[in-house]
Amino acid sequence: MRNLMLLTATALAIALVVLTAPRSQAQSFGAPAGNVPAPDPNIPLYFEAASVKPSDPGNPPGQGIRRQPGGRFNTFNTPVRLLITFAYQIQGYQLVGGPDWVSNERYDIVAKMDGDPPAVIPGTGADHMMLATRTLLGDRFKLKIHKETRELDIYALTMAKTGGKPGPKLVPAKGGCSPEELAARRGAPPPSQGGPPPVICGIQQGPGRIRFGNYPLELFARSISARVGRAVVDRTGLTGNWEFELEFQPEVPPGQLPPGATPPPIDPDAPNFFTALQEQLGLKLDATKGPVEVWVIDSVEHPTSD
């Protein structure tokens, strides 16, 4: 995940920035060369040194979690609830319980792991810094947490019309993502201006735009859960791999943005996300209920001092 900036719509909505050495302002899923499988989550990992302090009320607005080269990790203006969702790779709606202060009080953390943990293949599990953050939460905040399944409000991704066809932008994937094709493209020159767009192998998300390619719609359904605030399950009945570029009106983040961040441009004529799904992809989100895996906070304490 190093060299990747994650900037989802949910992150914008709370003026949250999750930063590393930036390469793109889009969220991407794939398996870049050199990444390794996720470490065993049953083997605890640790920061060799960590400072945890309440954030200064005079700090600039915004909040964030930074992973940096050399095993360095830090947060600014970050509530414990956000640290937990980061460490356990869950969305906000999947974290249940806890006192009010875990959402309202903010902390600055400066920590260092031994060595320089390698990037992890997305989708294979929590990376080294996520697991070390779990240990830090247990040691310094005395966090105890357990997992269970509850019946919650969810969205079902379905066809917009019963028996309907995909919308104009939703088309079967044309391929181009085999290991051989990916290897060939890595050494190829960049595409010429005005030429065909590059093949997407996964999903890229940015303000007002999602590009998707060469994966089943189940991946798309899961990827938009943070954007819509609920778990999303694929019930379209569409099989195989698909590709599309979805364009919609980006969300406007409330309040002040973090230093250096600029709000996305707003096209007043652009459709909202739900309308764009129907008009461009021929899909819709139906509110329903279903089983959702959640993590329940059993106990948590204010952090021990450095």
C-alpha positions as CSV (number, residue, x, y, z in Angstrom):
1,M,0.0,0.0,0.0
2,R,3.0,2.3,0.2
3,N,3.2,5.0,-2.5
4,L,-0.6,5.1,-2.6
5,M,-2.9,7.8,-1.4
6,L,-6.3,6.6,-0.3
7,L,-8.9,9.3,-0.7
8,T,-12.5,7.9,-0.6
9,A,-15.7,9.9,-0.5
10,T,-16.2,8.9,3.1
11,A,-12.7,10.3,3.9
12,L,-13.7,13.6,2.1
13,A,-16.9,13.8,4.0
14,I,-15.1,13.9,7.4
15,A,-12.1,15.9,6.1
16,L,-10.0,12.9,6.7
17,V,-6.7,12.3,4.8
18,V,-4.9,8.9,4.8
19,L,-1.5,9.7,3.4
20,T,1.6,7.9,2.3
21,A,4.2,9.0,-0.3
22,P,1.6,10.1,-2.8
23,R,1.3,8.5,-6.2
24,S,-2.4,9.1,-7.0
25,Q,-5.5,10.6,-5.5
26,A,-7.5,7.6,-6.5
27,Q,-8.1,4.4,-4.5
28,S,-6.9,1.4,-6.4
29,F,-7.1,-2.4,-5.9
30,G,-4.7,-4.7,-7.7
31,A,-1.5,-6.6,-7.0
32,P,1.5,-4.4,-7.8
33,A,4.8,-6.2,-8.4
34,G,6.8,-6.7,-5.3
35,N,4.0,-6.7,-2.8
36,V,3.8,-9.7,-0.4
37,P,0.9,-11.5,1.2
38,A,-0.5,-10.1,4.5
39,P,1.2,-11.3,7.7
40,D,-0.4,-13.8,10.0
41,P,-2.9,-11.8,12.1
42,N,-2.5,-14.3,15.0
43,I,1.1,-13.3,15.5
44,P,1.3,-9.9,17.2
45,L,3.4,-7.2,15.7
46,Y,4.7,-4.2,17.6
47,F,6.0,-0.7,17.2
48,E,9.5,-0.6,18.7
49,A,8.7,2.9,20.0
50,A,5.5,4.9,20.2
51,S,4.4,8.2,21.6
52,V,0.7,8.8,22.3
53,K,-0.5,12.3,23.2
54,P,-3.8,14.2,23.2
55,S,-4.0,16.5,20.2
56,D,-3.5,20.2,20.7
57,P,-6.8,22.0,20.3
58,G,-4.9,24.6,18.4
59,N,-3.8,22.2,15.7
60,P,-4.9,22.9,12.1
61,P,-8.3,21.3,11.1
62,G,-8.4,17.8,9.6
63,Q,-7.3,14.4,10.8
64,G,-5.3,11.6,9.3
65,I,-3.2,8.5,9.5
66,R,0.2,8.5,7.8
67,R,2.4,5.5,6.8
68,Q,5.9,6.5,5.8
69,P,9.0,4.8,4.6
70,G,11.4,3.3,7.1
71,G,8.6,1.8,9.2
72,R,7.4,5.2,10.4
73,F,3.8,5.8,11.4
74,N,2.0,8.8,12.8
75,T,-1.5,10.2,13.2
76,F,-2.8,13.7,13.8
77,N,-6.1,14.8,15.4
78,T,-7.2,11.2,15.2
79,P,-10.1,9.7,17.3
80,V,-9.7,6.2,18.7
81,R,-12.7,5.0,16.7
82,L,-10.8,5.8,13.5
83,L,-7.7,4.1,14.8
84,I,-9.8,0.9,15.5
85,T,-11.4,0.9,12.0
86,F,-7.9,1.4,10.5
87,A,-6.4,-1.4,12.5
88,Y,-9.1,-3.9,11.9
89,Q,-9.8,-3.0,8.3
90,I,-13.5,-2.3,8.9
91,Q,-15.9,0.5,8.0
92,G,-17.4,2.9,10.6
93,Y,-20.8,1.1,10.5
94,Q,-19.0,-2.1,11.5
95,L,-17.8,-0.8,14.9
96,V,-20.3,-1.0,17.7
97,G,-20.3,0.4,21.2
98,G,-17.7,2.3,23.2
99,P,-17.9,5.5,25.3
100,D,-18.4,8.9,23.6
101,W,-14.8,10.0,24.0
102,V,-13.5,7.4,21.5
103,S,-15.2,9.4,18.8
104,N,-14.8,12.9,20.3
105,E,-11.2,13.0,21.8
106,R,-8.3,13.1,19.3
107,Y,-4.8,11.9,19.6
108,D,-1.4,12.4,17.9
109,I,0.7,9.3,17.6
110,V,4.4,9.0,16.5
111,A,5.6,5.4,16.2
112,K,8.3,3.4,14.5
113,M,8.5,-0.3,13.5
114,D,11.7,-2.3,13.3
115,G,12.9,-2.2,9.7
116,D,10.8,-1.2,6.8
117,P,7.7,-3.4,6.4
118,P,6.9,-4.4,2.8
119,A,3.7,-3.4,1.0
120,V,1.0,-6.0,1.2
121,I,-1.1,-7.3,-1.7
122,P,-4.5,-5.6,-1.3
123,G,-7.3,-8.0,-0.3
124,T,-5.0,-10.5,1.5
125,G,-5.5,-9.1,5.0
126,A,-4.2,-6.5,7.5
127,D,-0.7,-5.2,6.8
128,H,2.1,-4.9,9.3
129,M,1.3,-1.4,10.5
130,M,-2.4,-2.3,11.0
131,L,-1.4,-5.3,13.2
132,A,1.0,-3.1,15.1
133,T,-1.7,-0.6,15.7
134,R,-3.9,-3.3,17.1
135,T,-1.2,-4.1,19.6
136,L,-0.8,-0.5,20.5
137,L,-4.5,-0.1,21.1
138,G,-4.4,-3.1,23.4
139,D,-1.3,-1.9,25.3
140,R,-1.9,1.8,25.6
141,F,-5.7,2.1,25.4
142,K,-6.5,-1.3,27.1
143,L,-8.9,-2.0,24.2
144,K,-10.8,-5.3,24.3
145,I,-12.9,-6.1,21.3
146,H,-14.7,-9.0,19.8
147,K,-16.4,-10.0,16.5
148,E,-19.9,-11.0,15.9
149,T,-22.6,-11.0,13.2
150,R,-25.7,-8.8,13.5
151,E,-28.8,-8.2,11.4
152,L,-28.3,-4.6,10.1
153,D,-29.6,-2.2,7.4
154,I,-27.7,-3.0,4.2
155,Y,-28.1,-2.2,0.5
156,A,-28.6,-4.8,-2.2
157,L,-27.1,-3.8,-5.6
158,T,-29.7,-4.9,-8.2
159,M,-30.8,-4.2,-11.7
160,A,-32.6,-0.9,-12.0
161,K,-35.5,-2.6,-13.9
162,T,-36.7,-6.2,-13.3
163,G,-35.1,-8.3,-16.1
164,G,-33.5,-5.1,-17.4
165,K,-30.2,-4.8,-19.2
166,P,-27.0,-3.1,-18.0
167,G,-26.8,0.6,-18.6
168,P,-24.9,2.2,-21.5
169,K,-21.6,2.4,-19.6
170,L,-21.6,-1.1,-18.0
171,V,-20.1,-3.5,-20.5
172,P,-18.4,-6.9,-20.3
173,A,-14.7,-6.6,-19.7
174,K,-12.5,-7.0,-22.8
175,G,-9.6,-8.6,-20.8
176,G,-6.0,-7.4,-20.8
177,C,-5.3,-8.3,-17.2
178,S,-3.6,-11.7,-17.5
179,P,-0.2,-11.9,-15.8
180,E,1.4,-12.0,-19.3
181,E,-0.4,-8.9,-20.4
182,L,0.3,-7.0,-17.2
183,A,4.0,-7.8,-17.5
184,A,4.1,-6.6,-21.1
185,R,2.4,-3.3,-20.2
186,R,4.9,-2.6,-17.4
187,G,7.7,-2.1,-19.9
188,A,5.6,-0.3,-22.5
189,P,5.7,3.5,-23.1
190,P,2.8,5.6,-21.7
191,P,-0.3,5.8,-23.9
192,S,-0.4,8.6,-26.4
193,Q,-2.7,11.5,-25.9
194,G,-6.1,10.9,-27.6
195,G,-5.5,7.1,-27.8
196,P,-7.5,4.4,-26.0
197,P,-7.7,4.7,-22.2
198,P,-5.5,2.4,-20.3
199,V,-6.9,-1.0,-19.2
200,I,-8.2,-1.0,-15.6
201,C,-7.5,-4.1,-13.6
202,G,-9.5,-3.5,-10.4
203,I,-11.0,-0.3,-9.2
204,Q,-9.9,3.3,-9.0
205,Q,-12.0,5.7,-6.9
206,G,-11.7,9.5,-6.7
207,P,-14.0,12.5,-6.1
208,G,-16.9,12.2,-8.6
209,R,-15.5,9.2,-10.6
210,I,-15.1,5.5,-10.3
211,R,-13.2,3.4,-12.9
212,F,-13.7,-0.3,-12.7
213,G,-12.5,-3.2,-14.9
214,N,-11.9,-6.9,-15.3
215,Y,-13.5,-8.0,-12.0
216,P,-17.0,-9.3,-11.0
217,L,-19.5,-6.7,-9.7
218,E,-19.2,-8.2,-6.2
219,L,-15.9,-6.3,-5.9
220,F,-17.7,-3.0,-6.9
221,A,-20.5,-3.7,-4.4
222,R,-18.1,-4.2,-1.5
223,S,-16.0,-1.2,-2.5
224,I,-18.8,1.4,-2.3
225,S,-19.9,0.4,1.2
226,A,-17.9,3.2,2.8
227,R,-19.4,5.7,0.3
228,V,-23.0,4.8,1.1
229,G,-22.5,4.0,4.8
230,R,-23.8,0.4,4.7
231,A,-22.7,-3.0,3.7
232,V,-23.6,-3.6,0.0
233,V,-24.2,-7.1,-1.5
234,D,-24.3,-7.9,-5.2
235,R,-27.7,-9.2,-6.3
236,T,-27.6,-8.1,-9.9
237,G,-27.4,-11.7,-11.2
238,L,-24.7,-10.5,-13.7
239,T,-21.8,-13.0,-13.9
240,G,-18.4,-12.6,-15.3
241,N,-16.1,-9.6,-15.3
242,W,-17.2,-6.0,-16.2
243,E,-15.8,-2.6,-16.9
244,F,-17.2,0.9,-16.7
245,E,-16.4,4.5,-15.8
246,L,-19.0,6.1,-13.5
247,E,-19.2,9.9,-13.2
248,F,-21.3,11.7,-10.6
249,Q,-21.4,14.8,-8.4
250,P,-18.6,14.6,-5.7
251,E,-19.6,15.0,-2.1
252,V,-18.7,18.4,-0.5
253,P,-16.8,17.9,2.7
254,P,-18.2,19.8,5.6
255,G,-16.2,22.4,7.5
256,Q,-12.6,23.2,6.9
257,L,-10.3,21.0,4.9
258,P,-6.9,19.8,6.0
259,P,-4.0,22.1,5.1
260,G,-3.1,21.8,1.4
261,A,-6.3,20.0,0.5
262,T,-8.7,21.5,-2.1
263,P,-12.4,20.6,-2.5
264,P,-13.3,18.8,-5.7
265,P,-14.9,20.9,-8.4
266,I,-18.7,20.7,-8.4
267,D,-20.7,20.4,-11.6
268,P,-24.3,21.5,-10.7
269,D,-25.7,19.4,-13.6
270,A,-23.9,16.2,-12.6
271,P,-26.2,13.4,-11.1
272,N,-25.7,12.3,-7.6
273,F,-24.2,8.9,-6.9
274,F,-27.5,7.0,-6.7
275,T,-28.9,8.6,-9.9
276,A,-25.6,7.9,-11.8
277,L,-25.9,4.3,-10.9
278,Q,-29.3,4.0,-12.5
279,E,-28.6,6.2,-15.6
280,Q,-25.1,5.0,-16.5
281,L,-24.9,1.4,-15.2
282,G,-28.6,0.4,-15.1
283,L,-28.2,-0.6,-11.4
284,K,-29.7,0.6,-8.2
285,L,-29.3,0.2,-4.4
286,D,-32.3,-1.3,-2.6
287,A,-32.5,-0.8,1.2
288,T,-32.9,-4.1,3.0
289,K,-31.5,-6.0,6.0
290,G,-28.9,-8.7,6.2
291,P,-26.2,-10.2,8.3
292,V,-23.2,-7.9,8.8
293,E,-19.9,-8.8,10.5
294,V,-19.3,-6.2,13.3
295,W,-16.7,-5.6,15.9
296,V,-18.0,-4.8,19.4
297,I,-16.0,-2.7,21.9
298,D,-16.0,-4.5,25.2
299,S,-13.8,-2.0,27.1
300,V,-11.4,0.8,26.4
301,E,-9.5,3.3,28.6
302,H,-7.8,6.7,28.1
303,P,-4.2,6.0,27.1
304,T,-1.4,5.5,29.5
305,S,1.2,8.3,29.4
306,D,4.4,8.1,27.5
